[in-house]
Amino acid sequence: MPPLNADERATLESWLDFHRATLAMKCEGLDDEQAAAASVPPSGFTLTGLVQHMAEVERSWFRRVFAGERVPPLYDPRADPAGPDGGFELAEGATLREALATWRAEIARAREHCADRSPDDTGRFMDQDVSLRWIYVHMIEEYARHNGHADLLRERIDGTTGV
């Protein structure tokens, strides 16, 4: 649980880490077949695809937007790096373990980029300055929304519910 009375940075980072941990928890104990199971046909939405997507989101916001790195998309090399974050579609042979490893590596890079930076520091998005504060809030929102999806996916797979 994030601290109830902390400074702005600790509050934002704690909530982001809470949601990252929630997504990881939703994937615990699943094999590749379960994690690649589509939610409800005709949707192809899967937990592995969701983890891949969040790796793309971490990469996009913290590396491309905030740090200004020119890094290609992870899962669709033809995608426009300035376009919407993909990753939902599973590549042939995709595994949950590999998706989680890639996602965790992107989180580690995000932390490196933010470690010595102020919430007031900016990157560039759509030809405008965007603060690290805004990026943190957006990432919390992105995870919160997708963790709701992860809840439903996991319950459909094996009945597991909860945080």
Summary of the structure (lengths in Angstrom):
residues: 163
radius of gyration: 15.9
end to end distance: 10.8
largest distance: 45.8
contacts: 472
relative contact order: 0.19
helix: 55%
strand: 5%
